[in-house]
Amino acid sequence: MSVKYAGQCLCGEIRYEADGEPLFAGNCHCKDCQRSSGSAFIPAMMFRADDVVIAGAVRYFAHAAGNGHTHERGFCPRCGSQLFTRLSRLPGVLGIKAGTLDDASRYVPQLDFHAASAAPWDAMDPALPKKPGPAQG
């Protein structure tokens, strides 16, 4: 059986494989994701952490989100690529940034969330459902 999802950072220092199906896949337009990525949104997939094998030493940075929960973002310590997210409100779940996949066609978003915080120049897919979430400044 082949690995369903695999990817890496820019320099290849960190690689990962996930054999399970994502619990969720969507585009987050919250202000935290905009600021941490430098882009309009983060396309992310959430997996059971036990289904993901990571090769290499990931460096995590914690941030207190506006909702009172902690977000930890995982980066390659060599090239700085952002690969993973751990959310305190979802223990046992690991987020993977879809842009790091070896095969980008494996990412199929289910919705746009925190759409109320979307940048004015963000061109969201009109076919995807929208979850507004609270507007963030």
N, CA, C and O atoms as a GROMACS GRO file, in nm:
protein
  548
    1MET      N    1   0.084  -0.119   0.000
    1MET     CA    2   0.000   0.000   0.000
    1MET      C    3   0.088   0.124   0.000
    1MET      O    4   0.181   0.134   0.080
    2SER      N    5   0.060   0.217  -0.087
    2SER     CA    6   0.141   0.338  -0.096
    2SER      C    7   0.089   0.443   0.002
    2SER      O    8  -0.026   0.439   0.045
    3VAL      N    9   0.176   0.537   0.035
    3VAL     CA   10   0.142   0.646   0.124
    3VAL      C   11   0.042   0.736   0.052
    3VAL      O   12   0.060   0.768  -0.065
    4LYS      N   13  -0.062   0.778   0.123
    4LYS     CA   14  -0.165   0.860   0.062
    4LYS      C   15  -0.121   1.005   0.046
    4LYS      O   16  -0.149   1.068  -0.056
    5TYR      N   17  -0.053   1.057   0.149
    5TYR     CA   18  -0.010   1.197   0.149
    5TYR      C   19   0.136   1.203   0.192
    5TYR      O   20   0.175   1.138   0.288
    6ALA      N   21   0.215   1.280   0.121
    6ALA     CA   22   0.355   1.298   0.156
    6ALA      C   23   0.396   1.439   0.116
    6ALA      O   24   0.340   1.498   0.024
    7GLY      N   25   0.496   1.492   0.186
    7GLY     CA   26   0.544   1.625   0.153
    7GLY      C   27   0.671   1.658   0.228
    7GLY      O   28   0.726   1.575   0.300
    8GLN      N   29   0.715   1.781   0.208
    8GLN     CA   30   0.839   1.824   0.270
    8GLN      C   31   0.848   1.976   0.274
    8GLN      O   32   0.769   2.047   0.213
    9CYS      N   33   0.949   2.022   0.347
    9CYS     CA   34   0.980   2.164   0.349
    9CYS      C   35   1.057   2.202   0.223
    9CYS      O   36   1.085   2.116   0.140
   10LEU      N   37   1.089   2.327   0.209
   10LEU     CA   38   1.160   2.377   0.091
   10LEU      C   39   1.295   2.310   0.069
   10LEU      O   40   1.330   2.277  -0.044
   11CYS      N   41   1.372   2.291   0.177
   11CYS     CA   42   1.507   2.236   0.163
   11CYS      C   43   1.513   2.083   0.173
   11CYS      O   44   1.616   2.024   0.143
   12GLY      N   45   1.403   2.019   0.215
   12GLY     CA   46   1.400   1.874   0.226
   12GLY      C   47   1.447   1.820   0.361
   12GLY      O   48   1.451   1.698   0.380
   13GLU      N   49   1.483   1.906   0.453
   13GLU     CA   50   1.527   1.864   0.587
   13GLU      C   51   1.415   1.793   0.663
   13GLU      O   52   1.440   1.698   0.737
   14ILE      N   53   1.291   1.840   0.645
   14ILE     CA   54   1.175   1.780   0.710
   14ILE      C   55   1.088   1.715   0.603
   14ILE      O   56   1.050   1.779   0.505
   15ARG      N   57   1.057   1.587   0.624
   15ARG     CA   58   0.964   1.514   0.537
   15ARG      C   59   0.854   1.455   0.624
   15ARG      O   60   0.875   1.429   0.742
   16TYR      N   61   0.739   1.433   0.564
   16TYR     CA   62   0.630   1.369   0.637
   16TYR      C   63   0.552   1.278   0.545
   16TYR      O   64   0.553   1.295   0.423
   17GLU      N   65   0.483   1.182   0.605
   17GLU     CA   66   0.392   1.094   0.535
   17GLU      C   67   0.268   1.076   0.622
   17GLU      O   68   0.279   1.064   0.744
   18ALA      N   69   0.152   1.073   0.558
   18ALA     CA   70   0.026   1.049   0.629
   18ALA      C   71  -0.051   0.941   0.554
   18ALA      O   72  -0.080   0.956   0.435
   19ASP      N   73  -0.083   0.834   0.623
   19ASP     CA   74  -0.155   0.723   0.560
   19ASP      C   75  -0.306   0.734   0.572
   19ASP      O   76  -0.379   0.676   0.492
   20GLY      N   77  -0.355   0.807   0.672
   20GLY     CA   78  -0.499   0.821   0.690
   20GLY      C   79  -0.556   0.931   0.602
   20GLY      O   80  -0.483   1.008   0.540
   21GLU      N   81  -0.688   0.934   0.598
   21GLU     CA   82  -0.756   1.042   0.526
   21GLU      C   83  -0.766   1.164   0.617
   21GLU      O   84  -0.774   1.148   0.739
   22PRO      N   85  -0.766   1.284   0.561
   22PRO     CA   86  -0.781   1.404   0.645
   22PRO      C   87  -0.915   1.404   0.717
   22PRO      O   88  -1.017   1.361   0.661
   23LEU      N   89  -0.914   1.451   0.840
   23LEU     CA   90  -1.038   1.470   0.915
   23LEU      C   91  -1.114   1.591   0.860
   23LEU      O   92  -1.237   1.599   0.869
   24PHE      N   93  -1.038   1.683   0.802
   24PHE     CA   94  -1.093   1.808   0.751
   24PHE      C   95  -0.992   1.869   0.655
   24PHE      O   96  -0.872   1.852   0.671
   25ALA      N   97  -1.041   1.940   0.555
   25ALA     CA   98  -0.955   2.016   0.463
   25ALA      C   99  -1.027   2.146   0.428
   25ALA      O  100  -1.141   2.144   0.382
   26GLY      N  101  -0.959   2.258   0.448
   26GLY     CA  102  -1.022   2.385   0.417
   26GLY      C  103  -0.924   2.500   0.416
   26GLY      O  104  -0.808   2.486   0.454
   27ASN      N  105  -0.973   2.614   0.371
   27ASN     CA  106  -0.891   2.735   0.360
   27ASN      C  107  -0.925   2.829   0.475
   27ASN      O  108  -1.038   2.876   0.486
   28CYS      N  109  -0.827   2.857   0.560
   28CYS     CA  110  -0.849   2.944   0.675
   28CYS      C  111  -0.809   3.087   0.638
   28CYS      O  112  -0.695   3.113   0.597
   29HIS      N  113  -0.904   3.179   0.653
   29HIS     CA  114  -0.884   3.319   0.618
   29HIS      C  115  -0.870   3.408   0.742
   29HIS      O  116  -0.882   3.530   0.732
   30CYS      N  117  -0.846   3.347   0.860
   30CYS     CA  118  -0.835   3.428   0.982
   30CYS      C  119  -0.709   3.516   0.977
   30CYS      O  120  -0.615   3.490   0.902
   31LYS      N  121  -0.711   3.619   1.057
   31LYS     CA  122  -0.600   3.715   1.059
   31LYS      C  123  -0.469   3.649   1.104
   31LYS      O  124  -0.362   3.682   1.052
   32ASP      N  125  -0.476   3.554   1.200
   32ASP     CA  126  -0.355   3.483   1.243
   32ASP      C  127  -0.291   3.408   1.125
   32ASP      O  128  -0.170   3.413   1.107
   33CYS      N  129  -0.373   3.340   1.046
   33CYS     CA  130  -0.319   3.266   0.932
   33CYS      C  131  -0.264   3.360   0.825
   33CYS      O  132  -0.163   3.331   0.762
   34GLN      N  133  -0.331   3.474   0.805
   34GLN     CA  134  -0.280   3.573   0.709
   34GLN      C  135  -0.143   3.622   0.754
   34GLN      O  136  -0.049   3.630   0.674
   35ARG      N  137  -0.131   3.656   0.881
   35ARG     CA  138  -0.005   3.712   0.931
   35ARG      C  139   0.107   3.607   0.935
   35ARG      O  140   0.221   3.638   0.902
   36SER      N  141   0.073   3.484   0.973
   36SER     CA  142   0.179   3.382   0.983
   36SER      C  143   0.225   3.334   0.846
   36SER      O  144   0.339   3.289   0.831
   37SER      N  145   0.138   3.344   0.745
   37SER     CA  146   0.176   3.297   0.611
   37SER      C  147   0.221   3.409   0.519
   37SER      O  148   0.292   3.385   0.421
   38GLY      N  149   0.178   3.533   0.550
   38GLY     CA  150   0.207   3.644   0.459
   38GLY      C  151   0.121   3.638   0.334
   38GLY      O  152   0.155   3.697   0.232
   39SER      N  153   0.009   3.566   0.342
   39SER     CA  154  -0.078   3.549   0.227
   39SER      C  155  -0.223   3.570   0.268
   39SER      O  156  -0.252   3.606   0.382
   40ALA      N  157  -0.315   3.546   0.174
   40ALA     CA  158  -0.456   3.569   0.198
   40ALA      C  159  -0.519   3.464   0.289
   40ALA      O  160  -0.615   3.492   0.361
   41PHE      N  161  -0.466   3.342   0.285
   41PHE     CA  162  -0.522   3.233   0.365
   41PHE      C  163  -0.421   3.120   0.372
   41PHE      O  164  -0.319   3.121   0.303
   42ILE      N  165  -0.452   3.022   0.457
   42ILE     CA  166  -0.371   2.900   0.463
   42ILE      C  167  -0.460   2.782   0.424
   42ILE      O  168  -0.562   2.758   0.488
   43PRO      N  169  -0.422   2.709   0.319
   43PRO     CA  170  -0.492   2.586   0.287
   43PRO      C  171  -0.438   2.475   0.376
   43PRO      O  172  -0.318   2.445   0.373
   44ALA      N  173  -0.525   2.415   0.457
   44ALA     CA  174  -0.478   2.319   0.556
   44ALA      C  175  -0.563   2.194   0.559
   44ALA      O  176  -0.682   2.195   0.528
   45MET      N  177  -0.497   2.085   0.598
   45MET     CA  178  -0.564   1.957   0.619
   45MET      C  179  -0.534   1.914   0.762
   45MET      O  180  -0.423   1.930   0.810
   46MET      N  181  -0.635   1.859   0.828
   46MET     CA  182  -0.619   1.811   0.964
   46MET      C  183  -0.622   1.659   0.963
   46MET      O  184  -0.713   1.598   0.906
   47PHE      N  185  -0.521   1.598   1.026
   47PHE     CA  186  -0.509   1.453   1.034
   47PHE      C  187  -0.502   1.408   1.180
   47PHE      O  188  -0.466   1.487   1.268
   48ARG      N  189  -0.536   1.284   1.205
   48ARG     CA  190  -0.505   1.227   1.335
   48ARG      C  191  -0.353   1.226   1.345
   48ARG      O  192  -0.285   1.178   1.255
   49ALA      N  193  -0.300   1.279   1.453
   49ALA     CA  194  -0.154   1.288   1.469
   49ALA      C  195  -0.089   1.151   1.458
   49ALA      O  196   0.023   1.140   1.408
   50ASP      N  197  -0.156   1.047   1.504
   50ASP     CA  198  -0.100   0.911   1.497
   50ASP      C  199  -0.087   0.860   1.354
   50ASP      O  200  -0.014   0.764   1.330
   51ASP      N  201  -0.155   0.923   1.258
   51ASP     CA  202  -0.148   0.881   1.118
   51ASP      C  203  -0.034   0.949   1.042
   51ASP      O  204  -0.012   0.919   0.924
   52VAL      N  205   0.038   1.039   1.108
   52VAL     CA  206   0.144   1.116   1.041
   52VAL      C  207   0.280   1.078   1.099
   52VAL      O  208   0.300   1.076   1.220
   53VAL      N  209   0.374   1.049   1.009
   53VAL     CA  210   0.512   1.020   1.048
   53VAL      C  211   0.597   1.135   0.995
   53VAL      O  212   0.594   1.167   0.877
   54ILE      N  213   0.675   1.196   1.085
   54ILE     CA  214   0.759   1.310   1.049
   54ILE      C  215   0.905   1.270   1.062
   54ILE      O  216   0.946   1.216   1.165
   55ALA      N  217   0.984   1.295   0.958
   55ALA     CA  218   1.128   1.272   0.961
   55ALA      C  219   1.197   1.407   0.968
   55ALA      O  220   1.179   1.490   0.879
   56GLY      N  221   1.275   1.430   1.071
   56GLY     CA  222   1.344   1.557   1.091
   56GLY      C  223   1.294   1.624   1.217
   56GLY      O  224   1.188   1.589   1.269
   57ALA      N  225   1.368   1.721   1.265
   57ALA     CA  226   1.336   1.792   1.390
   57ALA      C  227   1.261   1.920   1.359
   57ALA      O  228   1.320   2.017   1.312
   58VAL      N  229   1.131   1.921   1.385
   58VAL     CA  230   1.046   2.038   1.361
   58VAL      C  231   1.060   2.134   1.478
   58VAL      O  232   1.068   2.092   1.594
   59ARG      N  233   1.062   2.262   1.450
   59ARG     CA  234   1.066   2.365   1.555
   59ARG      C  235   0.927   2.427   1.565
   59ARG      O  236   0.875   2.481   1.467
   60TYR      N  237   0.868   2.420   1.684
   60TYR     CA  238   0.734   2.473   1.707
   60TYR      C  239   0.740   2.605   1.782
   60TYR      O  240   0.822   2.623   1.872
   61PHE      N  241   0.652   2.697   1.743
   61PHE     CA  242   0.635   2.825   1.811
   61PHE      C  243   0.489   2.836   1.852
   61PHE      O  244   0.400   2.815   1.770
   62ALA      N  245   0.464   2.869   1.979
   62ALA     CA  246   0.328   2.879   2.031
   62ALA      C  247   0.279   3.024   2.023
   62ALA      O  248   0.356   3.118   2.036
   63HIS      N  249   0.150   3.037   2.001
   63HIS     CA  250   0.085   3.168   1.993
   63HIS      C  251  -0.053   3.157   2.056
   63HIS      O  252  -0.127   3.064   2.026
   64ALA      N  253  -0.088   3.250   2.142
   64ALA     CA  254  -0.221   3.254   2.201
   64ALA      C  255  -0.316   3.319   2.101
   64ALA      O  256  -0.300   3.436   2.066
   65ALA      N  257  -0.414   3.244   2.057
   65ALA     CA  258  -0.510   3.295   1.960
   65ALA      C  259  -0.616   3.380   2.030
   65ALA      O  260  -0.629   3.376   2.153
   66GLY      N  261  -0.689   3.457   1.953
   66GLY     CA  262  -0.792   3.545   2.008
   66GLY      C  263  -0.902   3.472   2.082
   66GLY      O  264  -0.971   3.531   2.165
   67ASN      N  265  -0.920   3.342   2.053
   67ASN     CA  266  -1.025   3.264   2.118
   67ASN      C  267  -0.979   3.204   2.251
   67ASN      O  268  -1.053   3.129   2.315
   68GLY      N  269  -0.856   3.237   2.293
   68GLY     CA  270  -0.804   3.188   2.419
   68GLY      C  271  -0.732   3.055   2.409
   68GLY      O  272  -0.674   3.008   2.508
   69HIS      N  273  -0.733   2.993   2.294
   69HIS     CA  274  -0.662   2.867   2.274
   69HIS      C  275  -0.521   2.893   2.222
   69HIS      O  276  -0.490   3.002   2.177
   70THR      N  277  -0.438   2.791   2.230
   70THR     CA  278  -0.300   2.803   2.183
   70THR      C  279  -0.285   2.734   2.048
   70THR      O  280  -0.334   2.623   2.028
   71HIS      N  281  -0.218   2.801   1.957
   71HIS     CA  282  -0.181   2.744   1.827
   71HIS      C  283  -0.029   2.729   1.828
   71HIS      O  284   0.043   2.822   1.863
   72GLU      N  285   0.018   2.612   1.789
   72GLU     CA  286   0.161   2.590   1.772
   72GLU      C  287   0.186   2.566   1.624
   72GLU      O  288   0.128   2.476   1.564
   73ARG      N  289   0.272   2.647   1.565
   73ARG     CA  290   0.306   2.631   1.424
   73ARG      C  291   0.444   2.568   1.414
   73ARG      O  292   0.539   2.612   1.480
   74GLY      N  293   0.455   2.464   1.329
   74GLY     CA  294   0.579   2.389   1.314
   74GLY      C  295   0.653   2.428   1.188
   74GLY      O  296   0.597   2.429   1.079
   75PHE      N  297   0.781   2.460   1.205
   75PHE     CA  298   0.866   2.509   1.096
   75PHE      C  299   0.991   2.421   1.081
   75PHE      O  300   1.032   2.354   1.175
   76CYS      N  301   1.048   2.423   0.962
   76CYS     CA  302   1.181   2.365   0.942
   76CYS      C  303   1.282   2.462   1.001
   76CYS      O  304   1.280   2.580   0.966
   77PRO      N  305   1.371   2.416   1.090
   77PRO     CA  306   1.469   2.507   1.150
   77PRO      C  307   1.577   2.552   1.053
   77PRO      O  308   1.649   2.648   1.081
   78ARG      N  309   1.589   2.486   0.938
   78ARG     CA  310   1.692   2.523   0.841
   78ARG      C  311   1.641   2.625   0.740
   78ARG      O  312   1.705   2.728   0.719
   79CYS      N  313   1.526   2.597   0.676
   79CYS     CA  314   1.478   2.686   0.570
   79CYS      C  315   1.362   2.775   0.611
   79CYS      O  316   1.327   2.869   0.540
   80GLY      N  317   1.300   2.746   0.727
   80GLY     CA  318   1.191   2.829   0.776
   80GLY      C  319   1.054   2.799   0.720
   80GLY      O  320   0.958   2.871   0.749
   81SER      N  321   1.041   2.693   0.640
   81SER     CA  322   0.910   2.658   0.586
   81SER      C  323   0.813   2.623   0.697
   81SER      O  324   0.848   2.550   0.790
   82GLN      N  325   0.690   2.675   0.688
   82GLN     CA  326   0.585   2.640   0.782
   82GLN      C  327   0.513   2.516   0.729
   82GLN      O  328   0.460   2.517   0.618
   83LEU      N  329   0.512   2.409   0.810
   83LEU     CA  330   0.455   2.282   0.765
   83LEU      C  331   0.334   2.237   0.844
   83LEU      O  332   0.239   2.183   0.787
   84PHE      N  333   0.336   2.258   0.976
   84PHE     CA  334   0.237   2.195   1.064
   84PHE      C  335   0.173   2.294   1.160
   84PHE      O  336   0.224   2.404   1.184
   85THR      N  337   0.058   2.251   1.214
   85THR     CA  338  -0.010   2.326   1.319
   85THR      C  339  -0.065   2.227   1.420
   85THR      O  340  -0.121   2.124   1.385
   86ARG      N  341  -0.047   2.262   1.547
   86ARG     CA  342  -0.111   2.187   1.656
   86ARG      C  343  -0.200   2.288   1.730
   86ARG      O  344  -0.156   2.398   1.764
   87LEU      N  345  -0.324   2.249   1.755
   87LEU     CA  346  -0.421   2.336   1.821
   87LEU      C  347  -0.457   2.278   1.957
   87LEU      O  348  -0.490   2.159   1.967
   88SER      N  349  -0.450   2.360   2.062
   88SER     CA  350  -0.480   2.309   2.196
   88SER      C  351  -0.624   2.258   2.207
   88SER      O  352  -0.651   2.168   2.287
   89ARG      N  353  -0.714   2.313   2.129
   89ARG     CA  354  -0.854   2.269   2.137
   89ARG      C  355  -0.880   2.140   2.060
   89ARG      O  356  -0.990   2.086   2.066
   90LEU      N  357  -0.778   2.089   1.987
   90LEU     CA  358  -0.791   1.964   1.912
   90LEU      C  359  -0.673   1.872   1.944
   90LEU      O  360  -0.589   1.847   1.857
   91PRO      N  361  -0.665   1.821   2.066
   91PRO     CA  362  -0.552   1.733   2.100
   91PRO      C  363  -0.556   1.606   2.014
   91PRO      O  364  -0.662   1.553   1.983
   92GLY      N  365  -0.438   1.559   1.977
   92GLY     CA  366  -0.429   1.439   1.895
   92GLY      C  367  -0.450   1.463   1.747
   92GLY      O  368  -0.459   1.368   1.669
   93VAL      N  369  -0.458   1.591   1.708
   93VAL     CA  370  -0.479   1.626   1.568
   93VAL      C  371  -0.361   1.711   1.521
   93VAL      O  372  -0.311   1.797   1.595
   94LEU      N  373  -0.316   1.687   1.399
   94LEU     CA  374  -0.204   1.764   1.341
   94LEU      C  375  -0.249   1.825   1.210
   94LEU      O  376  -0.299   1.755   1.122
   95GLY      N  377  -0.230   1.956   1.196
   95GLY     CA  378  -0.260   2.025   1.072
   95GLY      C  379  -0.138   2.023   0.981
   95GLY      O  380  -0.025   2.042   1.026
   96ILE      N  381  -0.161   2.001   0.854
   96ILE     CA  382  -0.055   2.002   0.752
   96ILE      C  383  -0.090   2.109   0.650
   96ILE      O  384  -0.202   2.114   0.600
   97LYS      N  385   0.007   2.195   0.620
   97LYS     CA  386  -0.013   2.299   0.518
   97LYS      C  387  -0.012   2.235   0.380
   97LYS      O  388   0.086   2.172   0.342
   98ALA      N  389  -0.121   2.251   0.306
   98ALA     CA  390  -0.138   2.183   0.178
   98ALA      C  391  -0.030   2.219   0.075
   98ALA      O  392   0.001   2.138  -0.011
   99GLY      N  393   0.026   2.339   0.083
   99GLY     CA  394   0.130   2.380  -0.010
   99GLY      C  395   0.259   2.301   0.002
   99GLY      O  396   0.346   2.311  -0.084
  100THR      N  397   0.272   2.222   0.108
  100THR     CA  398   0.394   2.142   0.128
  100THR      C  399   0.380   2.000   0.073
  100THR      O  400   0.475   1.922   0.079
  101LEU      N  401   0.263   1.966   0.020
  101LEU     CA  402   0.241   1.831  -0.036
  101LEU      C  403   0.326   1.809  -0.161
  101LEU      O  404   0.346   1.900  -0.241
  102ASP      N  405   0.376   1.687  -0.176
  102ASP     CA  406   0.447   1.652  -0.300
  102ASP      C  407   0.351   1.653  -0.418
  102ASP      O  408   0.388   1.694  -0.528
  103ASP      N  409   0.228   1.609  -0.397
  103ASP     CA  410   0.126   1.606  -0.501
  103ASP      C  411   0.013   1.700  -0.459
  103ASP      O  412  -0.076   1.660  -0.383
  104ALA      N  413   0.016   1.822  -0.507
  104ALA     CA  414  -0.081   1.924  -0.467
  104ALA      C  415  -0.225   1.888  -0.505
  104ALA      O  416  -0.318   1.941  -0.446
  105SER      N  417  -0.243   1.799  -0.601
  105SER     CA  418  -0.378   1.759  -0.641
  105SER      C  419  -0.449   1.679  -0.533
  105SER      O  420  -0.570   1.658  -0.540
  106ARG      N  421  -0.375   1.633  -0.432
  106ARG     CA  422  -0.434   1.556  -0.322
  106ARG      C  423  -0.516   1.646  -0.229
  106ARG      O  424  -0.597   1.596  -0.151
  107TYR      N  425  -0.495   1.777  -0.235
  107TYR     CA  426  -0.568   1.869  -0.149
  107TYR      C  427  -0.701   1.906  -0.213
  107TYR      O  428  -0.706   1.960  -0.324
  108VAL      N  429  -0.810   1.875  -0.142
  108VAL     CA  430  -0.944   1.908  -0.190
  108VAL      C  431  -1.016   1.982  -0.076
  108VAL      O  432  -1.067   1.918   0.015
  109PRO      N  433  -1.019   2.116  -0.081
  109PRO     CA  434  -1.082   2.190   0.029
  109PRO      C  435  -1.233   2.167   0.034
  109PRO      O  436  -1.299   2.154  -0.069
  110GLN      N  437  -1.286   2.163   0.158
  110GLN     CA  438  -1.429   2.144   0.180
  110GLN      C  439  -1.501   2.276   0.200
  110GLN      O  440  -1.620   2.287   0.171
  111LEU      N  441  -1.431   2.378   0.249
  111LEU     CA  442  -1.492   2.509   0.270
  111LEU      C  443  -1.388   2.615   0.297
  111LEU      O  444  -1.271   2.586   0.322
  112ASP      N  445  -1.433   2.740   0.290
  112ASP     CA  446  -1.354   2.856   0.334
  112ASP      C  447  -1.407   2.893   0.471
  112ASP      O  448  -1.527   2.915   0.488
  113PHE      N  449  -1.318   2.900   0.572
  113PHE     CA  450  -1.364   2.939   0.704
  113PHE      C  451  -1.293   3.065   0.751
  113PHE      O  452  -1.186   3.100   0.701
  114HIS      N  453  -1.354   3.133   0.847
  114HIS     CA  454  -1.317   3.268   0.890
  114HIS      C  455  -1.323   3.364   0.770
  114HIS      O  456  -1.240   3.454   0.756
  115ALA      N  457  -1.422   3.340   0.684
  115ALA     CA  458  -1.438   3.421   0.563
  115ALA      C  459  -1.465   3.568   0.593
  115ALA      O  460  -1.434   3.654   0.510
  116ALA      N  461  -1.521   3.600   0.709
  116ALA     CA  462  -1.547   3.740   0.746
  116ALA      C  463  -1.418   3.818   0.763
  116ALA      O  464  -1.418   3.941   0.756
  117SER      N  465  -1.306   3.748   0.784
  117SER     CA  466  -1.176   3.814   0.800
  117SER      C  467  -1.094   3.814   0.672
  117SER      O  468  -0.979   3.857   0.672
  118ALA      N  469  -1.152   3.766   0.562
  118ALA     CA  470  -1.077   3.757   0.436
  118ALA      C  471  -1.027   3.894   0.392
  118ALA      O  472  -1.094   3.995   0.410
  119ALA      N  473  -0.908   3.895   0.335
  119ALA     CA  474  -0.851   4.018   0.280
  119ALA      C  475  -0.938   4.065   0.163
  119ALA      O  476  -0.995   3.982   0.093
  120PRO      N  477  -0.950   4.195   0.143
  120PRO     CA  478  -1.036   4.245   0.034
  120PRO      C  479  -0.993   4.198  -0.104
  120PRO      O  480  -1.074   4.196  -0.196
  121TRP      N  481  -0.867   4.161  -0.122
  121TRP     CA  482  -0.817   4.117  -0.251
  121TRP      C  483  -0.815   3.964  -0.263
  121TRP      O  484  -0.764   3.910  -0.361
  122ASP      N  485  -0.870   3.895  -0.163
  122ASP     CA  486  -0.876   3.749  -0.162
  122ASP      C  487  -0.987   3.702  -0.256
  122ASP      O  488  -1.103   3.739  -0.236
  123ALA      N  489  -0.955   3.625  -0.356
  123ALA     CA  490  -1.053   3.574  -0.452
  123ALA      C  491  -1.089   3.430  -0.414
  123ALA      O  492  -1.029   3.335  -0.465
  124MET      N  493  -1.188   3.415  -0.324
  124MET     CA  494  -1.229   3.282  -0.280
  124MET      C  495  -1.307   3.210  -0.390
  124MET      O  496  -1.373   3.273  -0.472
  125ASP      N  497  -1.299   3.077  -0.389
  125ASP     CA  498  -1.372   2.993  -0.483
  125ASP      C  499  -1.521   3.005  -0.451
  125ASP      O  500  -1.563   2.964  -0.342
  126PRO      N  501  -1.603   3.058  -0.541
  126PRO     CA  502  -1.746   3.075  -0.512
  126PRO      C  503  -1.819   2.942  -0.494
  126PRO      O  504  -1.928   2.940  -0.436
  127ALA      N  505  -1.762   2.831  -0.541
  127ALA     CA  506  -1.827   2.701  -0.528
  127ALA      C  507  -1.812   2.641  -0.388
  127ALA      O  508  -1.887   2.551  -0.352
  128LEU      N  509  -1.716   2.691  -0.310
  128LEU     CA  510  -1.696   2.637  -0.175
  128LEU      C  511  -1.791   2.703  -0.076
  128LEU      O  512  -1.814   2.824  -0.083
  129PRO      N  513  -1.846   2.624   0.018
  129PRO     CA  514  -1.925   2.685   0.125
  129PRO      C  515  -1.838   2.780   0.207
  129PRO      O  516  -1.717   2.762   0.216
  130LYS      N  517  -1.903   2.882   0.267
  130LYS     CA  518  -1.832   2.982   0.348
  130LYS      C  519  -1.882   2.977   0.492
  130LYS      O  520  -2.002   2.978   0.517
  131LYS      N  521  -1.789   2.972   0.585
  131LYS     CA  522  -1.821   2.984   0.726
  131LYS      C  523  -1.763   3.118   0.769
  131LYS      O  524  -1.641   3.133   0.774
  132PRO      N  525  -1.847   3.218   0.802
  132PRO     CA  526  -1.797   3.352   0.828
  132PRO      C  527  -1.701   3.363   0.944
  132PRO      O  528  -1.595   3.425   0.931
  133GLY      N  529  -1.734   3.303   1.060
  133GLY     CA  530  -1.652   3.323   1.179
  133GLY      C  531  -1.653   3.469   1.220
  133GLY      O  532  -1.706   3.552   1.147
  134PRO      N  533  -1.597   3.502   1.334
  134PRO     CA  534  -1.593   3.642   1.374
  134PRO      C  535  -1.494   3.722   1.291
  134PRO      O  536  -1.386   3.673   1.258
  135ALA      N  537  -1.528   3.843   1.257
  135ALA     CA  538  -1.435   3.931   1.185
  135ALA      C  539  -1.321   3.965   1.279
  135ALA      O  540  -1.343   3.995   1.396
  136GLN      N  541  -1.199   3.961   1.228
  136GLN     CA  542  -1.080   3.991   1.307
  136GLN      C  543  -1.006   4.107   1.246
  136GLN      O  544  -1.002   4.122   1.124
  137GLY      N  545  -0.950   4.191   1.330
  137GLY     CA  546  -0.879   4.309   1.280
  137GLY      C  547  -0.733   4.294   1.271
  137GLY      O  548  -0.664   4.388   1.230
   0.00000   0.00000   0.00000
